[in-house]
Amino acid sequence: MSDERIRVGITQGDINGIGYEVIIKTLMDPRVEEFCTPIVYGSPKVAAYHRKALNVENFSFNQIKDADEATARKAYIINCMDDNVRVELGKSTEYGGQGSILALQAAIADIKAGKIDVLVTAPINKYNIQSPDFKFPGHTEFLASAFNTQEVLMLLVSETMKVGVVTGHVPLSQVPSLITKEAILKKLRLLNKSMIEDFGIRRPRIAVMGLNPHAGDQGVIGLEERDIIIPALTQANEEGIVAMGPYPSDGFFGSDSFTKFDAILAMYHDQGLAPFKVVNFDSGVNFTSGLPIIRTSPDHGTAYDLAGKNEANPNSFRQALYLAVDLFKNRQYHKELTANPLRSVDPEKI
C-alpha cells in the first residue's frame, strides 16, 4: 500500500448551519494533516465569515482551483460558489441550498476522476436543497443515483454499535409495504459484505429487529415477523450470513443485547436511529455502505439554532473524517488480501 496521505474531500453543507464550525474545529488539530489531506468544497468567502464569527485567528484555508494542487500538509478549499453569496446564520435560504448542491457536484466529479479518495459531507437542509439537480430525500439517495448504484445501506457507526436500516427516508405510513423478504435480504447481504470488507470482521454476527411491537408476539400483534422476516433470516443463514432474530427493538436496545452483535439491522429509520443517537449522539457517524466510494457524514443536522455561537460539538464530524480514512484503508487491504486467492484443488486429483 502507498504511504501517501489519503485525500479527503469535504463538502460544506448548508452555509448557514454549523457545517463550517465543525469542519474548522476538526481541521484546526494539526494531527489531522499527519494522516490525510483535507480539501473542502465550498466558498472561501463563507469560510472566512464563519472563521470571524467563531473568532478563530490561528487557522485558515489555502485556496486552490483544482484538487491536484493540494500537495503540502495543509487544509485546502476549492471555491464552488460566486462571490455574491450571502450568509444568514441560522436561516434556511436559497443560497444555502445552492451552496450545498454545488459543493456536492464538484466533489463527486473529483472523486470519480480520482482526485480525492474519500468523501465526508457536512449537513444539508433537505428542504432548501431541492432543485432540478437534487430531487432526493437526502444524501444517501442522491449519491446512490450519482454512482448508478441500485442498492445502498444507511449505516450508523460508533464504537458501541453499527446500525443499518431496511427502509430509509420514507414516510412511516409506507414502511410496512416496503418490508419484503427480498428487501431484507438485500440489506443483509450489503451489511454482511460491508462488515467483512470495510470493517475487517471475518464472520459478522447480525441482529435483526422485528417490525411490530414485541416482534409480533407470535402473530398476535402482526404477521410480518412470521411471514416475511423469519423466512428472510432463514435464507440469509443458508447463504452463510449469521443473521439472528427478529428481536423486539425496545428490549433489545434497552438491555445490553446490542453489545453482543457486530451489526444490527432495523426495519425503519427511527427504530434504528433513535436508540443509536441516544447512546452516540456526539460520536456517531453516518456511512453509506454499498457505494463504490467511501462516504461518511456526522449523524446530526444543520443545527441552525447553534450556528455562529461557537457551541457546536465537532466530535461527530471528527469521527466521520477518521472513519472515512479507516474504511478506505480497510477496503484497500481487503482488495490486496483477496487479489490472488489460492486456487481450489480437488483432493481426489492430488
Contacts in CASP RR format, 6 or more apart in sequence:
PFRMAT RR
TARGET T0000
AUTHOR 0000-0000-0000
METHOD contacts of the structure
MODEL  1
MSDERIRVGITQGDINGIGYEVIIKTLMDPRVEEFCTPIVYGSPKVAAYH
RKALNVENFSFNQIKDADEATARKAYIINCMDDNVRVELGKSTEYGGQGS
ILALQAAIADIKAGKIDVLVTAPINKYNIQSPDFKFPGHTEFLASAFNTQ
EVLMLLVSETMKVGVVTGHVPLSQVPSLITKEAILKKLRLLNKSMIEDFG
IRRPRIAVMGLNPHAGDQGVIGLEERDIIIPALTQANEEGIVAMGPYPSD
GFFGSDSFTKFDAILAMYHDQGLAPFKVVNFDSGVNFTSGLPIIRTSPDH
GTAYDLAGKNEANPNSFRQALYLAVDLFKNRQYHKELTANPLRSVDPEKI
1 329 0 8 1.000
1 332 0 8 1.000
1 333 0 8 1.000
1 336 0 8 1.000
5 33 0 8 1.000
5 34 0 8 1.000
5 35 0 8 1.000
5 36 0 8 1.000
5 37 0 8 1.000
5 73 0 8 1.000
6 35 0 8 1.000
6 36 0 8 1.000
6 37 0 8 1.000
6 117 0 8 1.000
6 118 0 8 1.000
6 324 0 8 1.000
6 325 0 8 1.000
6 328 0 8 1.000
6 329 0 8 1.000
7 36 0 8 1.000
7 37 0 8 1.000
7 39 0 8 1.000
7 67 0 8 1.000
7 70 0 8 1.000
7 115 0 8 1.000
7 116 0 8 1.000
7 117 0 8 1.000
7 118 0 8 1.000
8 36 0 8 1.000
8 37 0 8 1.000
8 38 0 8 1.000
8 39 0 8 1.000
8 116 0 8 1.000
8 117 0 8 1.000
8 118 0 8 1.000
8 119 0 8 1.000
8 120 0 8 1.000
8 321 0 8 1.000
8 324 0 8 1.000
8 325 0 8 1.000
9 38 0 8 1.000
9 39 0 8 1.000
9 40 0 8 1.000
9 41 0 8 1.000
9 67 0 8 1.000
9 107 0 8 1.000
9 110 0 8 1.000
9 111 0 8 1.000
9 116 0 8 1.000
9 118 0 8 1.000
9 119 0 8 1.000
9 120 0 8 1.000
10 23 0 8 1.000
10 38 0 8 1.000
10 39 0 8 1.000
10 40 0 8 1.000
10 41 0 8 1.000
10 107 0 8 1.000
10 119 0 8 1.000
10 120 0 8 1.000
10 121 0 8 1.000
10 122 0 8 1.000
10 321 0 8 1.000
11 40 0 8 1.000
11 41 0 8 1.000
11 42 0 8 1.000
11 100 0 8 1.000
11 103 0 8 1.000
11 104 0 8 1.000
11 107 0 8 1.000
11 119 0 8 1.000
11 120 0 8 1.000
11 121 0 8 1.000
11 122 0 8 1.000
12 19 0 8 1.000
12 20 0 8 1.000
12 23 0 8 1.000
12 40 0 8 1.000
12 41 0 8 1.000
12 42 0 8 1.000
12 43 0 8 1.000
12 46 0 8 1.000
12 47 0 8 1.000
12 80 0 8 1.000
12 99 0 8 1.000
12 100 0 8 1.000
12 103 0 8 1.000
12 122 0 8 1.000
13 19 0 8 1.000
13 96 0 8 1.000
13 99 0 8 1.000
13 100 0 8 1.000
13 103 0 8 1.000
13 121 0 8 1.000
13 122 0 8 1.000
13 123 0 8 1.000
13 124 0 8 1.000
13 302 0 8 1.000
14 92 0 8 1.000
14 96 0 8 1.000
14 97 0 8 1.000
14 99 0 8 1.000
14 100 0 8 1.000
14 122 0 8 1.000
14 123 0 8 1.000
14 124 0 8 1.000
14 125 0 8 1.000
14 128 0 8 1.000
14 129 0 8 1.000
14 302 0 8 1.000
15 43 0 8 1.000
15 46 0 8 1.000
15 85 0 8 1.000
15 87 0 8 1.000
15 95 0 8 1.000
15 96 0 8 1.000
15 99 0 8 1.000
15 100 0 8 1.000
16 87 0 8 1.000
16 88 0 8 1.000
16 89 0 8 1.000
16 90 0 8 1.000
16 91 0 8 1.000
16 92 0 8 1.000
16 93 0 8 1.000
16 95 0 8 1.000
16 96 0 8 1.000
16 302 0 8 1.000
16 304 0 8 1.000
16 307 0 8 1.000
17 89 0 8 1.000
17 90 0 8 1.000
17 123 0 8 1.000
17 302 0 8 1.000
17 303 0 8 1.000
17 304 0 8 1.000
17 306 0 8 1.000
17 307 0 8 1.000
18 123 0 8 1.000
18 301 0 8 1.000
18 302 0 8 1.000
18 303 0 8 1.000
18 306 0 8 1.000
18 307 0 8 1.000
18 308 0 8 1.000
18 312 0 8 1.000
19 122 0 8 1.000
19 123 0 8 1.000
19 302 0 8 1.000
19 312 0 8 1.000
19 317 0 8 1.000
20 46 0 8 1.000
20 47 0 8 1.000
20 50 0 8 1.000
20 51 0 8 1.000
20 122 0 8 1.000
21 50 0 8 1.000
21 54 0 8 1.000
21 306 0 8 1.000
21 307 0 8 1.000
21 308 0 8 1.000
21 310 0 8 1.000
21 312 0 8 1.000
21 314 0 8 1.000
22 122 0 8 1.000
22 298 0 8 1.000
22 312 0 8 1.000
22 313 0 8 1.000
22 314 0 8 1.000
22 316 0 8 1.000
22 317 0 8 1.000
22 318 0 8 1.000
23 40 0 8 1.000
23 122 0 8 1.000
23 314 0 8 1.000
23 317 0 8 1.000
24 47 0 8 1.000
24 50 0 8 1.000
24 51 0 8 1.000
24 54 0 8 1.000
24 56 0 8 1.000
24 59 0 8 1.000
25 312 0 8 1.000
25 314 0 8 1.000
25 317 0 8 1.000
25 318 0 8 1.000
26 32 0 8 1.000
26 314 0 8 1.000
26 317 0 8 1.000
26 318 0 8 1.000
26 321 0 8 1.000
27 38 0 8 1.000
27 59 0 8 1.000
27 75 0 8 1.000
28 56 0 8 1.000
28 58 0 8 1.000
28 59 0 8 1.000
29 318 0 8 1.000
32 38 0 8 1.000
32 75 0 8 1.000
32 321 0 8 1.000
33 73 0 8 1.000
33 74 0 8 1.000
33 75 0 8 1.000
34 73 0 8 1.000
35 325 0 8 1.000
36 321 0 8 1.000
36 325 0 8 1.000
37 70 0 8 1.000
37 73 0 8 1.000
37 74 0 8 1.000
37 76 0 8 1.000
38 75 0 8 1.000
38 76 0 8 1.000
38 321 0 8 1.000
39 64 0 8 1.000
39 67 0 8 1.000
39 70 0 8 1.000
39 76 0 8 1.000
39 77 0 8 1.000
39 78 0 8 1.000
39 116 0 8 1.000
40 47 0 8 1.000
40 61 0 8 1.000
40 75 0 8 1.000
40 76 0 8 1.000
40 77 0 8 1.000
40 78 0 8 1.000
41 77 0 8 1.000
41 78 0 8 1.000
41 80 0 8 1.000
41 103 0 8 1.000
41 104 0 8 1.000
41 106 0 8 1.000
41 107 0 8 1.000
41 110 0 8 1.000
42 77 0 8 1.000
42 78 0 8 1.000
42 79 0 8 1.000
42 80 0 8 1.000
42 81 0 8 1.000
42 99 0 8 1.000
42 102 0 8 1.000
42 103 0 8 1.000
42 106 0 8 1.000
43 77 0 8 1.000
43 79 0 8 1.000
43 80 0 8 1.000
43 81 0 8 1.000
43 85 0 8 1.000
43 99 0 8 1.000
44 61 0 8 1.000
44 63 0 8 1.000
44 77 0 8 1.000
44 79 0 8 1.000
45 81 0 8 1.000
45 83 0 8 1.000
45 85 0 8 1.000
46 81 0 8 1.000
46 85 0 8 1.000
46 87 0 8 1.000
47 61 0 8 1.000
47 77 0 8 1.000
49 87 0 8 1.000
50 87 0 8 1.000
50 308 0 8 1.000
51 59 0 8 1.000
51 60 0 8 1.000
53 89 0 8 1.000
53 308 0 8 1.000
53 310 0 8 1.000
54 308 0 8 1.000
54 310 0 8 1.000
55 310 0 8 1.000
59 75 0 8 1.000
61 75 0 8 1.000
61 76 0 8 1.000
61 77 0 8 1.000
62 72 0 8 1.000
62 74 0 8 1.000
62 75 0 8 1.000
62 76 0 8 1.000
62 77 0 8 1.000
63 76 0 8 1.000
63 77 0 8 1.000
63 78 0 8 1.000
63 79 0 8 1.000
64 70 0 8 1.000
64 76 0 8 1.000
64 77 0 8 1.000
64 78 0 8 1.000
65 78 0 8 1.000
65 79 0 8 1.000
66 78 0 8 1.000
66 115 0 8 1.000
67 76 0 8 1.000
67 78 0 8 1.000
67 110 0 8 1.000
67 115 0 8 1.000
67 116 0 8 1.000
68 115 0 8 1.000
69 76 0 8 1.000
70 76 0 8 1.000
78 106 0 8 1.000
80 99 0 8 1.000
80 102 0 8 1.000
80 103 0 8 1.000
80 105 0 8 1.000
80 106 0 8 1.000
81 98 0 8 1.000
81 99 0 8 1.000
81 102 0 8 1.000
85 95 0 8 1.000
85 99 0 8 1.000
86 93 0 8 1.000
86 95 0 8 1.000
87 95 0 8 1.000
88 95 0 8 1.000
89 304 0 8 1.000
89 307 0 8 1.000
89 308 0 8 1.000
90 302 0 8 1.000
90 304 0 8 1.000
90 305 0 8 1.000
90 307 0 8 1.000
90 308 0 8 1.000
91 304 0 8 1.000
92 125 0 8 1.000
92 127 0 8 1.000
92 128 0 8 1.000
92 304 0 8 1.000
93 128 0 8 1.000
94 128 0 8 1.000
96 125 0 8 1.000
96 128 0 8 1.000
96 129 0 8 1.000
97 124 0 8 1.000
97 125 0 8 1.000
97 128 0 8 1.000
97 129 0 8 1.000
97 131 0 8 1.000
98 131 0 8 1.000
100 124 0 8 1.000
100 125 0 8 1.000
100 128 0 8 1.000
100 129 0 8 1.000
100 134 0 8 1.000
101 129 0 8 1.000
101 131 0 8 1.000
101 133 0 8 1.000
101 134 0 8 1.000
104 121 0 8 1.000
104 134 0 8 1.000
104 139 0 8 1.000
104 142 0 8 1.000
105 133 0 8 1.000
107 116 0 8 1.000
107 119 0 8 1.000
108 119 0 8 1.000
108 143 0 8 1.000
108 146 0 8 1.000
110 116 0 8 1.000
111 117 0 8 1.000
111 118 0 8 1.000
111 119 0 8 1.000
111 293 0 8 1.000
117 294 0 8 1.000
117 328 0 8 1.000
118 293 0 8 1.000
118 294 0 8 1.000
118 295 0 8 1.000
118 296 0 8 1.000
118 324 0 8 1.000
118 325 0 8 1.000
118 327 0 8 1.000
118 328 0 8 1.000
119 293 0 8 1.000
119 294 0 8 1.000
119 295 0 8 1.000
119 296 0 8 1.000
119 324 0 8 1.000
120 295 0 8 1.000
120 296 0 8 1.000
120 297 0 8 1.000
120 317 0 8 1.000
120 320 0 8 1.000
120 321 0 8 1.000
120 324 0 8 1.000
121 139 0 8 1.000
121 295 0 8 1.000
121 296 0 8 1.000
121 297 0 8 1.000
122 297 0 8 1.000
122 298 0 8 1.000
122 317 0 8 1.000
123 297 0 8 1.000
123 298 0 8 1.000
123 300 0 8 1.000
123 301 0 8 1.000
123 302 0 8 1.000
123 303 0 8 1.000
124 138 0 8 1.000
124 139 0 8 1.000
124 302 0 8 1.000
125 302 0 8 1.000
126 137 0 8 1.000
126 138 0 8 1.000
126 169 0 8 1.000
129 138 0 8 1.000
134 142 0 8 1.000
136 142 0 8 1.000
136 145 0 8 1.000
137 169 0 8 1.000
137 170 0 8 1.000
138 169 0 8 1.000
139 288 0 8 1.000
139 295 0 8 1.000
139 297 0 8 1.000
140 152 0 8 1.000
140 154 0 8 1.000
140 168 0 8 1.000
140 169 0 8 1.000
140 288 0 8 1.000
141 169 0 8 1.000
143 149 0 8 1.000
143 152 0 8 1.000
143 288 0 8 1.000
143 291 0 8 1.000
143 295 0 8 1.000
144 150 0 8 1.000
144 151 0 8 1.000
144 152 0 8 1.000
144 288 0 8 1.000
144 291 0 8 1.000
147 291 0 8 1.000
147 292 0 8 1.000
147 293 0 8 1.000
149 290 0 8 1.000
149 291 0 8 1.000
149 292 0 8 1.000
151 186 0 8 1.000
151 187 0 8 1.000
151 190 0 8 1.000
151 290 0 8 1.000
152 190 0 8 1.000
152 288 0 8 1.000
152 289 0 8 1.000
152 290 0 8 1.000
152 291 0 8 1.000
153 164 0 8 1.000
153 165 0 8 1.000
153 187 0 8 1.000
153 190 0 8 1.000
153 191 0 8 1.000
153 194 0 8 1.000
153 288 0 8 1.000
153 289 0 8 1.000
153 290 0 8 1.000
154 164 0 8 1.000
154 165 0 8 1.000
154 168 0 8 1.000
154 269 0 8 1.000
154 286 0 8 1.000
154 288 0 8 1.000
154 289 0 8 1.000
155 162 0 8 1.000
155 163 0 8 1.000
155 164 0 8 1.000
155 191 0 8 1.000
155 194 0 8 1.000
155 263 0 8 1.000
155 286 0 8 1.000
155 287 0 8 1.000
155 288 0 8 1.000
155 289 0 8 1.000
156 162 0 8 1.000
156 163 0 8 1.000
156 164 0 8 1.000
156 272 0 8 1.000
156 273 0 8 1.000
156 276 0 8 1.000
156 277 0 8 1.000
156 280 0 8 1.000
156 284 0 8 1.000
156 285 0 8 1.000
156 286 0 8 1.000
156 287 0 8 1.000
156 299 0 8 1.000
157 284 0 8 1.000
157 285 0 8 1.000
157 286 0 8 1.000
157 287 0 8 1.000
157 323 0 8 1.000
158 276 0 8 1.000
158 279 0 8 1.000
158 280 0 8 1.000
158 283 0 8 1.000
158 284 0 8 1.000
158 285 0 8 1.000
158 319 0 8 1.000
159 283 0 8 1.000
160 258 0 8 1.000
160 259 0 8 1.000
160 279 0 8 1.000
160 280 0 8 1.000
161 258 0 8 1.000
161 259 0 8 1.000
161 264 0 8 1.000
161 276 0 8 1.000
161 279 0 8 1.000
161 280 0 8 1.000
162 195 0 8 1.000
162 199 0 8 1.000
162 262 0 8 1.000
162 263 0 8 1.000
162 264 0 8 1.000
163 263 0 8 1.000
163 264 0 8 1.000
163 265 0 8 1.000
163 266 0 8 1.000
163 272 0 8 1.000
163 273 0 8 1.000
163 275 0 8 1.000
163 276 0 8 1.000
164 187 0 8 1.000
164 191 0 8 1.000
164 263 0 8 1.000
164 264 0 8 1.000
164 265 0 8 1.000
164 266 0 8 1.000
164 272 0 8 1.000
165 187 0 8 1.000
165 265 0 8 1.000
165 266 0 8 1.000
165 267 0 8 1.000
165 268 0 8 1.000
165 269 0 8 1.000
165 271 0 8 1.000
165 272 0 8 1.000
165 273 0 8 1.000
166 178 0 8 1.000
166 179 0 8 1.000
166 183 0 8 1.000
166 184 0 8 1.000
166 187 0 8 1.000
166 265 0 8 1.000
166 266 0 8 1.000
166 267 0 8 1.000
166 268 0 8 1.000
167 174 0 8 1.000
167 175 0 8 1.000
167 178 0 8 1.000
167 179 0 8 1.000
167 183 0 8 1.000
167 267 0 8 1.000
167 268 0 8 1.000
167 269 0 8 1.000
168 268 0 8 1.000
168 269 0 8 1.000
169 269 0 8 1.000
170 178 0 8 1.000
170 268 0 8 1.000
170 269 0 8 1.000
172 268 0 8 1.000
172 270 0 8 1.000
175 211 0 8 1.000
175 267 0 8 1.000
175 268 0 8 1.000
176 211 0 8 1.000
176 224 0 8 1.000
179 211 0 8 1.000
179 224 0 8 1.000
179 228 0 8 1.000
179 229 0 8 1.000
179 267 0 8 1.000
180 228 0 8 1.000
181 228 0 8 1.000
181 231 0 8 1.000
181 232 0 8 1.000
181 235 0 8 1.000
182 232 0 8 1.000
184 208 0 8 1.000
184 228 0 8 1.000
184 229 0 8 1.000
184 232 0 8 1.000
184 233 0 8 1.000
184 236 0 8 1.000
184 265 0 8 1.000
185 232 0 8 1.000
185 235 0 8 1.000
185 236 0 8 1.000
187 265 0 8 1.000
188 206 0 8 1.000
188 208 0 8 1.000
188 232 0 8 1.000
188 236 0 8 1.000
188 241 0 8 1.000
188 243 0 8 1.000
188 265 0 8 1.000
189 236 0 8 1.000
189 239 0 8 1.000
189 241 0 8 1.000
190 289 0 8 1.000
190 290 0 8 1.000
191 204 0 8 1.000
191 206 0 8 1.000
191 263 0 8 1.000
191 265 0 8 1.000
191 289 0 8 1.000
192 204 0 8 1.000
192 206 0 8 1.000
192 236 0 8 1.000
192 241 0 8 1.000
192 243 0 8 1.000
193 290 0 8 1.000
194 289 0 8 1.000
194 290 0 8 1.000
195 201 0 8 1.000
195 204 0 8 1.000
195 206 0 8 1.000
195 262 0 8 1.000
195 263 0 8 1.000
196 202 0 8 1.000
196 204 0 8 1.000
196 334 0 8 1.000
197 330 0 8 1.000
197 331 0 8 1.000
197 334 0 8 1.000
198 287 0 8 1.000
198 289 0 8 1.000
198 294 0 8 1.000
198 327 0 8 1.000
198 330 0 8 1.000
198 331 0 8 1.000
198 334 0 8 1.000
199 262 0 8 1.000
199 327 0 8 1.000
199 330 0 8 1.000
200 330 0 8 1.000
200 334 0 8 1.000
201 262 0 8 1.000
203 242 0 8 1.000
204 242 0 8 1.000
204 262 0 8 1.000
204 263 0 8 1.000
205 242 0 8 1.000
205 244 0 8 1.000
205 260 0 8 1.000
205 261 0 8 1.000
205 262 0 8 1.000
205 263 0 8 1.000
206 241 0 8 1.000
206 242 0 8 1.000
206 243 0 8 1.000
206 244 0 8 1.000
206 261 0 8 1.000
206 262 0 8 1.000
206 263 0 8 1.000
206 264 0 8 1.000
206 265 0 8 1.000
207 243 0 8 1.000
207 244 0 8 1.000
207 245 0 8 1.000
207 247 0 8 1.000
207 252 0 8 1.000
207 257 0 8 1.000
207 258 0 8 1.000
207 260 0 8 1.000
207 261 0 8 1.000
207 263 0 8 1.000
207 264 0 8 1.000
207 265 0 8 1.000
208 229 0 8 1.000
208 232 0 8 1.000
208 233 0 8 1.000
208 243 0 8 1.000
208 244 0 8 1.000
208 245 0 8 1.000
208 246 0 8 1.000
208 247 0 8 1.000
208 264 0 8 1.000
208 265 0 8 1.000
209 215 0 8 1.000
209 245 0 8 1.000
209 246 0 8 1.000
209 247 0 8 1.000
209 248 0 8 1.000
209 249 0 8 1.000
209 252 0 8 1.000
209 264 0 8 1.000
209 265 0 8 1.000
209 266 0 8 1.000
209 267 0 8 1.000
209 271 0 8 1.000
209 272 0 8 1.000
210 216 0 8 1.000
210 224 0 8 1.000
210 225 0 8 1.000
210 229 0 8 1.000
210 245 0 8 1.000
210 246 0 8 1.000
210 247 0 8 1.000
210 248 0 8 1.000
210 249 0 8 1.000
210 267 0 8 1.000
211 222 0 8 1.000
211 224 0 8 1.000
211 225 0 8 1.000
211 228 0 8 1.000
211 229 0 8 1.000
211 246 0 8 1.000
211 267 0 8 1.000
211 268 0 8 1.000
212 221 0 8 1.000
212 222 0 8 1.000
212 224 0 8 1.000
212 225 0 8 1.000
213 221 0 8 1.000
213 248 0 8 1.000
213 250 0 8 1.000
214 221 0 8 1.000
214 248 0 8 1.000
215 225 0 8 1.000
215 245 0 8 1.000
215 246 0 8 1.000
215 247 0 8 1.000
215 248 0 8 1.000
216 222 0 8 1.000
216 223 0 8 1.000
216 224 0 8 1.000
216 225 0 8 1.000
216 226 0 8 1.000
218 226 0 8 1.000
219 225 0 8 1.000
219 226 0 8 1.000
225 246 0 8 1.000
229 245 0 8 1.000
229 246 0 8 1.000
229 267 0 8 1.000
230 245 0 8 1.000
230 246 0 8 1.000
233 243 0 8 1.000
233 244 0 8 1.000
233 245 0 8 1.000
233 246 0 8 1.000
236 243 0 8 1.000
237 243 0 8 1.000
243 265 0 8 1.000
244 261 0 8 1.000
247 257 0 8 1.000
249 266 0 8 1.000
249 271 0 8 1.000
249 272 0 8 1.000
249 275 0 8 1.000
251 257 0 8 1.000
252 258 0 8 1.000
252 264 0 8 1.000
253 272 0 8 1.000
253 275 0 8 1.000
254 275 0 8 1.000
258 264 0 8 1.000
258 275 0 8 1.000
264 272 0 8 1.000
266 272 0 8 1.000
266 273 0 8 1.000
273 299 0 8 1.000
276 284 0 8 1.000
276 299 0 8 1.000
277 284 0 8 1.000
277 299 0 8 1.000
280 299 0 8 1.000
281 299 0 8 1.000
281 300 0 8 1.000
281 316 0 8 1.000
282 313 0 8 1.000
282 315 0 8 1.000
282 316 0 8 1.000
283 315 0 8 1.000
283 316 0 8 1.000
283 319 0 8 1.000
284 298 0 8 1.000
284 299 0 8 1.000
284 316 0 8 1.000
284 319 0 8 1.000
284 320 0 8 1.000
285 296 0 8 1.000
285 297 0 8 1.000
285 298 0 8 1.000
285 299 0 8 1.000
285 316 0 8 1.000
285 319 0 8 1.000
285 320 0 8 1.000
285 323 0 8 1.000
286 296 0 8 1.000
286 297 0 8 1.000
286 298 0 8 1.000
286 299 0 8 1.000
286 320 0 8 1.000
287 294 0 8 1.000
287 295 0 8 1.000
287 296 0 8 1.000
287 323 0 8 1.000
287 327 0 8 1.000
288 295 0 8 1.000
288 296 0 8 1.000
294 324 0 8 1.000
294 327 0 8 1.000
294 328 0 8 1.000
294 331 0 8 1.000
295 324 0 8 1.000
296 320 0 8 1.000
296 321 0 8 1.000
296 323 0 8 1.000
296 324 0 8 1.000
296 327 0 8 1.000
297 320 0 8 1.000
298 316 0 8 1.000
298 317 0 8 1.000
298 319 0 8 1.000
298 320 0 8 1.000
299 316 0 8 1.000
300 316 0 8 1.000
303 312 0 8 1.000
306 312 0 8 1.000
END
